Amino acid sequence: MIRSRGEKVFNWVNTALMTLFSLSVLYPFLNILALSFNDGRDAMRGGIYVWPRKFSLLAYETVFSKSGLLNSAGISVSRTVLGTLCGLAFTVLLAYILSNRELVFRRGIIFLFVFTMYFSGGIIPDYLLIRQLNLINRFGVYIIPALLGVWNVMVMRQFFEELPQSLKEAARMDGASEMRVLLQIVLPISKPVLATISLFIAVSQWNAWYDTYIYTNDSRLSTLQNELVRILLETQATQMGDTSNIRDLEEKARKATPETIKMATIIITTLPIVAVYPFLQRFFVKGVMVGAVKE
């Protein structure tokens, strides 16, 4: 097929624009990576872009030298895996129920769920509720409050509604129960939205640290993200503290500055998700387009 001159120009311009856009997205990550591997005192001079000027692993050594970091990483991995599985299961069940157009008071129930997306009680009622549920200083505080995300439910519900109704009706006519229809008919053809919602939940669980800060004071339940935030705050406090020895101050600045430690913590928390994303990308791209094209 011979392309016209206009099509060639369009393809060239489109490729150039997409390349520039990709570089603009990639540059911040490369800059963060370069700063995290640069000497702290040298980084304070600025002028570092995509490659470290004075290579150093001191920022990472400072982070990983903290005791209890391995246990915190295990807590974060555990809450991410368990929270994703439980959250996905509850989301699937509720979304499937709400996708049934014959459900009594369906619109009212959906309205109540959507209402919570715009209005909430606030931090104090949340804390009182968590305390009444006896979840303070318990691992369940990471799982139970995050079992359902209304946005995730609405996205999955819309996907289920767009599936061919004839498949479900045929299964019901053959005597299949609703649970069997869900497990053997609906879920096997819903991989895109399942992968998408799984990624949403996993990222939310992995990045969470505020719930640890509010609901726990047991170091055994501290997450990796909470520990990294604490390390960063401690470093900032050390840098701002008074010292009578200028050499000590310079040594602290050389070993770890708040800037380089911040960049190192970003890399540490981002890499696991970046490593998982390529395996879900083809499902994710299709899943986020749910509802974008209407017939």
C-alpha positions, 0 to 999 in steps of 0.5 A, spaced: 500 500 500 502 506 497 502 512 502 500 519 500 505 524 502 500 527 507 500 520 511 508 520 511 508 527 514 503 525 519 506 519 521 513 522 522 510 528 526 506 523 530 512 519 531 516 525 533 511 527 538 511 520 541 518 520 542 518 527 545 513 525 550 516 518 552 523 522 553 519 527 558 516 521 562 522 518 562 527 524 564 524 525 571 526 517 573 533 518 570 534 524 574 532 521 580 536 515 579 542 519 577 541 523 584 540 517 588 547 514 586 551 521 586 555 523 592 550 527 597 555 533 598 556 533 590 549 533 589 548 539 593 551 543 587 546 541 582 547 540 575 546 533 575 541 530 570 541 523 567 548 521 570 551 521 576 557 526 577 560 523 583 558 516 583 556 513 590 552 508 594 552 512 601 545 514 600 543 506 599 548 504 604 544 509 609 537 506 608 539 499 608 543 500 614 537 501 618 535 495 623 528 492 622 528 494 614 528 487 612 522 485 617 518 492 614 519 489 607 516 483 609 510 486 612 509 491 606 510 485 601 505 481 605 500 486 606 500 487 598 499 480 596 494 479 601 491 485 600 490 485 593 487 478 593 482 479 598 481 486 595 480 483 588 475 478 591 471 482 594 471 487 588 469 482 583 463 479 588 460 486 589 461 488 582 458 482 579 452 483 584 451 490 581 452 488 574 445 484 575 440 489 572 434 485 575 437 487 582 432 490 587 434 497 588 440 497 584 440 504 582 439 506 589 445 502 592 450 504 586 448 511 588 450 510 596 457 507 593 458 513 589 456 518 594 462 515 598 467 517 593 465 524 594 464 525 601 467 522 607 467 522 615 474 524 615 480 522 619 477 522 626 471 518 625 475 513 621 480 512 627 474 511 632 471 506 627 478 502 626 478 502 634 471 500 635 473 494 630 479 492 635 484 493 629 489 498 632 496 495 632 493 489 628 495 486 621 488 486 619 488 494 619 492 494 613 487 489 609 480 490 612 479 497 611 482 496 604 477 491 602 473 495 597 475 501 593 468 504 590 472 506 583 475 499 582 468 496 583 465 501 578 470 500 573 469 492 574 461 493 574 461 496 567 466 491 564 461 486 567 455 489 564 458 490 557 459 482 557 455 478 552 448 477 556 447 471 552 453 467 555 450 468 562 443 466 560 445 460 556 449 458 563 443 459 567 438 455 562 443 449 563 442 449 570 448 453 573 448 457 579 450 464 579 457 463 583 458 458 577 457 463 572 461 468 575 467 463 576 467 459 569 463 464 565 465 471 567 472 471 570 475 467 564 473 472 559 475 478 564 482 478 565 483 485 562 479 488 568 482 483 573 489 485 571 488 492 571 484 492 578 489 488 581 495 493 579 491 498 582 490 495 588 497 492 589 500 499 587 495 502 593 497 497 598 505 498 596 505 505 597 501 506 603 504 508 609 499 513 612 495 508 615 501 505 619 503 512 622 496 513 624 493 506 626 500 502 629 505 504 634 508 497 634 515 496 630 513 489 628 508 492 624 511 497 621 511 497 613 517 499 608 514 505 606 513 508 613 520 506 615 523 510 609 519 516 611 522 515 618 529 515 615 528 521 611 525 525 617 531 523 621 536 525 616 533 532 615 533 533 623 540 531 623 542 535 617 538 541 621 541 540 628 546 544 631 553 541 631 560 544 634 564 540 629 564 542 622 568 536 620 562 532 623 557 536 619 561 535 612 561 528 614 554 527 615 553 531 608 557 527 605 554 520 607 547 522 606 543 528 605 535 529 605 535 530 597 539 523 595 536 519 601 529 522 598 531 519 591 534 513 594 527 511 597 523 513 591 527 508 587 527 503 592 519 503 593 518 504 585 522 498 583 518 492 585 512 495 581 516 497 575 518 490 575 511 487 576 508 492 571 511 489 564 507 482 566 500 486 566 501 491 561 497 488 555 492 486 560 492 493 563 492 497 556 486 493 554 483 494 561 483 501 562 479 502 555 473 499 559 467 503 556 471 508 552 468 505 546 461 504 545 457 501 540 
